[in-house]
Amino acid sequence: MMRGMTEYFFPAFGGKAMTDVTAEDIMSAIEPLRQSGKLRGGRRLTDVCGQICRYAVATGKAARDATEELPASLRSRQTGHRAAALDAGKLGQIMLNLERHDGYFPVRCALRLVPLLFVRSGELRCAEWNEFDFSRRLWIIPAQRMATKHEHVVPLAPQAVKILRELKEYSGHGPLLFPGVRSPERPIDISTITVSLRRRGYDGVKLSFDGIRSLAAKLLPDLGYEQSIIDMQLAHSGRTRFDPWQHLPERKTMMREWARYLFLLRDKALRDTSSQGGTSC
């Protein structure tokens, strides 16, 4: 495996800082393998690269895992929990499970926000209060924290605003939404959120930021939204650059309807759980 890294990855971006490595860099590096029909080897190399990226995120040397933005064809096929297991039928119970996290309050808020905002892990974890415009219900993420390296605008549904206002009572005295427990001047460790997210799954589903983003991409067309609008909101790396304010009215409506859809599923799961006289977590 080290031979493959030395031959393909190191020449392409070995001199870059982890914060500057993009999905495009990784795709460019494995293009020779794809062209020669060795895509399986390319997937193995991207798996190793993903492990390195996630370690960099966990140790504070990077804000996000660049391999999360790779097309599914360039990642190892999942045999377990993501696209095959995470579906709309389980989403309502998952929403309930996220609400029932009883640990560190900022983590509980982060878990509740993940499906409502479907942003990347680093974008959420490192969020600062000065990025939020509550009067317009917008979160404006600066370019330096985006995988695309372009500013991004996330419309906030009323349900998301409610959670954020609750969180502001806790952490609003400082710059960070999710301050670390021991070092409040730094964002919370990403593994704290991702591990909690995985544990809040249901019926064998292990949740991830990537899995929730993929599910949003799969379900939003069923709610009647054009792919171009969905792609803008997901801010896919490698897409043609677009104005982050483009189609904002449509995206605001989409995010409100997405939140309403999630809470309809959540309320149905709550009724079903109550009728059965128990809980699922």
Sequence and secondary structure as in RCSB ss.txt:
>XXXX:A:sequence
MMRGMTEYFFPAFGGKAMTDVTAEDIMSAIEPLRQSGKLRGGRRLTDVCGQICRYAVATGKAARDATEELPASLR
SRQTGHRAAALDAGKLGQIMLNLERHDGYFPVRCALRLVPLLFVRSGELRCAEWNEFDFSRRLWIIPAQRMATKH
EHVVPLAPQAVKILRELKEYSGHGPLLFPGVRSPERPIDISTITVSLRRRGYDGVKLSFDGIRSLAAKLLPDLGY
EQSIIDMQLAHSGRTRFDPWQHLPERKTMMREWARYLFLLRDKALRDTSSQGGTSC
>XXXX:A:secstr
 HHHIIIIIHHHHTTS GGG  HHHHHHHHHHHHHTT HHHHHHHHHHHHHHHHHHHHTTS SS GGGGS GGGS
   SSSSTTT  HHHHHHHHHHHHT  S HHHHHHHHHHHHH   HHHHHT BGGGEETTTTEEEE GGGSTTSS
 EEEE  HHHHHHHHHHHHHHTTSSBSSB SS TTSB  HHHHHHHHHHT  TT    HHHHHHHHHHHGGGGT 
 HHHHHHHHT TTS    TTTTHHHHHHHHHHHHHHHHHHHHHHHHHHHHHTS   
